[in-house]
């Protein structure tokens, strides 16, 4: 993060805002993962199903990176 961007983030109460954004984003990413897994469950083509499950896993990993404790999500 550049110095001016870091300063701007701090000046706007950015740490708390960034944490709140991260919690909300993590919840959205977990929801996307669940939706993609539902699509995969209905997919007959094994290759497409595997790819959908891989994408869902990526969303879950991103959510875990942003917030490893989903009980704290809004």
C-alpha positions as CSV (number, residue, x, y, z in Angstrom):
1,X,0.0,0.0,0.0
2,X,1.4,3.4,-0.9
3,X,2.2,5.9,1.8
4,X,-0.5,8.4,0.7
5,X,-3.1,5.6,0.5
6,X,-2.1,4.3,3.9
7,X,-2.4,7.8,5.4
8,X,-5.8,8.3,3.8
9,X,-7.1,5.0,5.1
10,X,-5.9,6.0,8.7
11,X,-7.4,9.5,8.4
12,X,-10.8,8.1,7.5
13,X,-10.9,5.6,10.3
14,X,-9.7,3.1,7.8
15,X,-8.5,0.3,10.0
16,X,-12.0,-0.4,11.5
17,X,-13.6,0.3,8.1
18,X,-11.2,-2.2,6.4
19,X,-11.9,-4.8,9.0
20,X,-15.6,-4.3,8.6
21,X,-15.3,-4.5,4.8
22,X,-13.2,-7.7,5.2
23,X,-15.9,-9.4,7.4
24,X,-18.6,-8.5,4.9
25,X,-16.6,-9.6,2.0
26,X,-15.8,-12.9,3.7
27,X,-19.5,-13.5,4.2
28,X,-20.3,-12.7,0.6
29,X,-17.5,-15.0,-0.6
30,X,-18.8,-17.8,1.5
31,X,-22.2,-17.3,0.1
32,X,-20.8,-17.3,-3.5
33,X,-19.0,-20.6,-2.7
34,X,-22.2,-22.2,-1.4
35,X,-24.1,-21.1,-4.6
36,X,-21.3,-22.4,-6.8
37,X,-21.3,-25.8,-4.9
38,X,-25.1,-26.0,-5.5
39,X,-24.5,-25.5,-9.3
40,X,-21.8,-28.2,-9.1
41,X,-24.2,-30.6,-7.4
42,X,-26.5,-30.4,-10.4
43,X,-23.8,-30.5,-13.0
44,X,-23.6,-33.8,-14.9
45,X,-20.4,-33.2,-16.7
46,X,-17.6,-34.3,-14.3
47,X,-15.1,-31.8,-15.7
48,X,-17.3,-28.9,-15.3
49,X,-18.4,-30.1,-11.8
50,X,-14.8,-30.4,-10.8
51,X,-14.0,-26.9,-12.1
52,X,-17.0,-25.4,-10.2
53,X,-15.9,-27.1,-7.0
54,X,-12.4,-25.7,-7.5
55,X,-13.8,-22.2,-7.9
56,X,-15.9,-22.7,-4.8
57,X,-12.8,-23.8,-2.9
58,X,-11.0,-20.6,-4.0
59,X,-13.8,-18.4,-2.7
60,X,-13.7,-20.3,0.6
61,X,-10.0,-19.9,0.9
62,X,-10.3,-16.1,0.2
63,X,-13.0,-15.8,2.8
64,X,-10.9,-17.7,5.3
65,X,-8.0,-15.4,4.6
66,X,-10.2,-12.3,5.2
67,X,-11.9,-13.8,8.2
68,X,-10.8,-17.1,9.6
69,X,-13.7,-17.0,12.2
70,X,-17.0,-17.0,10.3
71,X,-18.9,-16.6,13.6
72,X,-17.8,-12.9,13.6
73,X,-19.4,-12.1,10.2
74,X,-22.2,-9.7,10.0
